[in-house]
Amino acid sequence: MTTTKDELIQKLQTKTAKIGILGMGYVGMPLAVVFAEKGYTVLGIDPDQRKVDAFNKGVSYIQDVPSETVDRLHKAGKLSMTADFAALAEMDAVSICVPTPLRQTGDPDMSFILSATEELAKYVHPGMIVVLESTTYPGTTREILVPMLSEGATKLEVGKDLFICFSPERVDPGREDWTTYNTPKVMGGMTPACVEVATTWYSGALETIVPVSSPEAAEMAKLLENTFRMINIGMVNELAMMCERLGVDVWEVIEAAASKPFGFMKFTPGPGLGGHCIPIDPLYLSWKMKALNYNAKFIELASEINTNMPRYVVSRILEGLNDRGKALKGNKALVLGVAYKPDIDDVRESPALDVIALLRNKGATVQYHDPYIPHIHHEHEHWKLESIADESLLAAVREADVTILVTNHRSYNYPELIKNAQFLFDTRNATGNYLKPGDQNVVRL
Ligand SMILES: NC(=O)c1ccc[n+]([C@@H]2O[C@H](COP(=O)([O-])OP(=O)(O)OC[C@H]3O[C@@H](n4cnc5c(N)ncnc54)[C@H](O)[C@@H]3O)[C@@H](O)[C@H]2O)c1
């Protein structure tokens, strides 16, 4: 198969190009759906056979994508899914959306990008466009994708036979106002021709494309966004600890500061960072900088403060129990909300797991409730827990010596929790609007 740039652009414009999505998770699945909804024929390729089987039954395993959508697009022949990488040979355009976690040592785990690219390299052909979407350190596209894809058995010239770009996924799961479709998409290509081809493709389905001059600029833009959040959260977490020592209500301080109409952006403290992005992505940058003999000081400091928050929360709980003449050892703790943020079903890197582990290590009997997460397990400590049932929630709250609100799901009835808890430790200020002067049983972070 030989296709020139103009032929590929034409196929993309007429939506006759075949689109492949490598990695059909939280990022890949919504992207595949947007391309399919806008008229492309899309194939998701994922080695997880359980996901492929669910998909083929018309069942979505991603909260933001309704099963009806999957079923409709599948039946219309616009979206299908396979675990067979050989299907890549037929694709004109491929987005790579595989995980980029950290190793236990805190270093980037590039194994998913490497294995996906290795598979793709077997089937890469002239007239193909490849866009890496996984968050990663600056230099990945140029240093890993380009040699692996262009220097195989058939040598391909990047910008002429093969087009390679980096475009960071910025989606915020659970969000309805800014979605895969309307969140502007930064696009950095190896050459101007690469950006031109990728822009033709993506602008056929997404609202706004923001071209930049190189893959490194696009890789770094994503890291700036998430580092910005991580550092500001670290700063406000430290502010919470300082306010507690000063005897000042941190939540009141933040609201007061946020009344300034310019030059201030509101961040709120909490039990620690969670999710697949904010706690992890900046460490990809600091790792890369270490290789260049540079210490990314802001990232290291914020990471240290944020990582310590579960321990700080437990120290405040110990204090609160002590004030009530109790200990954690031998008593009951109930954690409410274990997802890493409200109203989603994702527990990855959730600080709730650390809070629960610390409570258990102090000898508490720990239960949890989360309407979105039926069970959890702690990988390193090898324990598993099941969520208590919704109908048992208030009874469990009444029985617990301490109830800890870790994730402020909208479905919780906060006045009821205040009324029923013996001691409620609120890490999110979810109760702030409902508290009355006599509510001594509630302590906020
Ligand atoms: N989840 C988010 O909110 C979010 C937001 C922005 C960016 N990102 C970034 O997007 C990337 C993907 O994240 P995610 O949340 O979708 O991860 P995910 O774990 O939900 O999905 C990744 C998928 O890739 C599949 N996979 C693993 N190895 C593969 C391979 N060799 N070939 C093909 N598929 C393979 C997995 O089976 C899984 O289905 C990460 O780099 C992440 O940092 C995630």
The ligand as an SDF file (V2000), in Angstrom:
LIG
                    3D

 44 48  0  0  0  0  0  0  0  0999 V2000
   -8.0110    9.1170   32.4070 N   0  0  0  0  0  0  0  0  0  0  0  0
   -7.8360   10.4100   32.2490 C   0  0  0  0  0  0  0  0  0  0  0  0
   -8.5700   11.2000   32.7920 O   0  0  0  0  0  0  0  0  0  0  0  0
   -6.7480   10.9690   31.3600 C   0  0  0  0  0  0  0  0  0  0  0  0
   -6.8290   12.3170   30.9890 C   0  0  0  0  0  0  0  0  0  0  0  0
   -5.8460   12.8470   30.1850 C   0  0  0  0  0  0  0  0  0  0  0  0
   -4.7880   12.0430   29.7870 C   0  0  0  0  0  0  0  0  0  0  0  0
   -4.7080   10.7320   30.1760 N   0  0  0  0  0  0  0  0  0  0  0  0
   -3.5920    9.9250   29.6900 C   0  0  0  0  0  0  0  0  0  0  0  0
   -4.0670    9.0770   28.6560 O   0  0  0  0  0  0  0  0  0  0  0  0
   -3.3740    7.8280   28.6870 C   0  0  0  0  0  0  0  0  0  0  0  0
   -4.3730    6.6890   28.7930 C   0  0  0  0  0  0  0  0  0  0  0  0
   -5.0440    6.7990   30.0410 O   0  0  0  0  0  0  0  0  0  0  0  0
   -6.4070    6.0420   30.3420 P   0  0  0  0  0  0  0  0  0  0  0  0
   -6.9600    6.6890   31.5700 O   0  0  0  0  0  0  0  0  0  0  0  0
   -7.2410    5.9740   29.1340 O   0  0  0  0  0  0  0  0  0  0  0  0
   -5.8570    4.5700   30.6930 O   0  0  0  0  0  0  0  0  0  0  0  0
   -6.7330    3.2170   30.7910 P   0  0  0  0  0  0  0  0  0  0  0  0
   -5.9410    2.2990   31.6570 O   0  0  0  0  0  0  0  0  0  0  0  0
   -8.1350    3.5440   31.1270 O   0  0  0  0  0  0  0  0  0  0  0  0
   -6.7440    2.6660   29.3040 O   0  0  0  0  0  0  0  0  0  0  0  0
   -5.6430    2.2250   28.6340 C   0  0  0  0  0  0  0  0  0  0  0  0
   -6.0240    1.0370   27.7630 C   0  0  0  0  0  0  0  0  0  0  0  0
   -4.8670    0.6440   27.0450 O   0  0  0  0  0  0  0  0  0  0  0  0
   -4.8820   -0.7650   26.9400 C   0  0  0  0  0  0  0  0  0  0  0  0
   -3.5380   -1.2420   26.6310 N   0  0  0  0  0  0  0  0  0  0  0  0
   -2.5490   -1.6110   27.4590 C   0  0  0  0  0  0  0  0  0  0  0  0
   -1.4740   -1.9830   26.7490 N   0  0  0  0  0  0  0  0  0  0  0  0
   -1.7870   -1.8430   25.4480 C   0  0  0  0  0  0  0  0  0  0  0  0
   -1.0930   -2.0470   24.2340 C   0  0  0  0  0  0  0  0  0  0  0  0
    0.1580   -2.4910   24.2310 N   0  0  0  0  0  0  0  0  0  0  0  0
   -1.7210   -1.8040   23.0830 N   0  0  0  0  0  0  0  0  0  0  0  0
   -3.0000   -1.3530   23.0780 C   0  0  0  0  0  0  0  0  0  0  0  0
   -3.7040   -1.1300   24.1870 N   0  0  0  0  0  0  0  0  0  0  0  0
   -3.0990   -1.3640   25.3660 C   0  0  0  0  0  0  0  0  0  0  0  0
   -5.4250   -1.2230   28.2740 C   0  0  0  0  0  0  0  0  0  0  0  0
   -5.9530   -2.5360   28.2120 O   0  0  0  0  0  0  0  0  0  0  0  0
   -6.5010   -0.1670   28.5420 C   0  0  0  0  0  0  0  0  0  0  0  0
   -7.7620   -0.5690   28.0640 O   0  0  0  0  0  0  0  0  0  0  0  0
   -2.3990    7.9270   29.8470 C   0  0  0  0  0  0  0  0  0  0  0  0
   -1.1580    8.3660   29.3780 O   0  0  0  0  0  0  0  0  0  0  0  0
   -3.0050    8.9910   30.7210 C   0  0  0  0  0  0  0  0  0  0  0  0
   -2.0290    9.6380   31.5100 O   0  0  0  0  0  0  0  0  0  0  0  0
   -5.6910   10.1790   30.9450 C   0  0  0  0  0  0  0  0  0  0  0  0
  1  2  1  0
  2  3  2  0
  2  4  1  0
  4  5  1  0
  4 44  2  0
  5  6  2  0
  6  7  1  0
  7  8  2  0
  8  9  1  0
  8 44  1  0
  9 10  1  0
  9 42  1  0
 10 11  1  0
 11 12  1  0
 11 40  1  0
 12 13  1  0
 13 14  1  0
 14 15  2  0
 14 16  1  0
 14 17  1  0
 17 18  1  0
 18 19  2  0
 18 20  1  0
 18 21  1  0
 21 22  1  0
 22 23  1  0
 23 24  1  0
 23 38  1  0
 24 25  1  0
 25 26  1  0
 25 36  1  0
 26 27  1  0
 26 35  1  0
 27 28  2  0
 28 29  1  0
 29 30  1  0
 29 35  2  0
 30 31  1  0
 30 32  2  0
 32 33  1  0
 33 34  2  0
 34 35  1  0
 36 37  1  0
 36 38  1  0
 38 39  1  0
 40 41  1  0
 40 42  1  0
 42 43  1  0
M  CHG  2   8   1  16  -1
M  END
$$$$
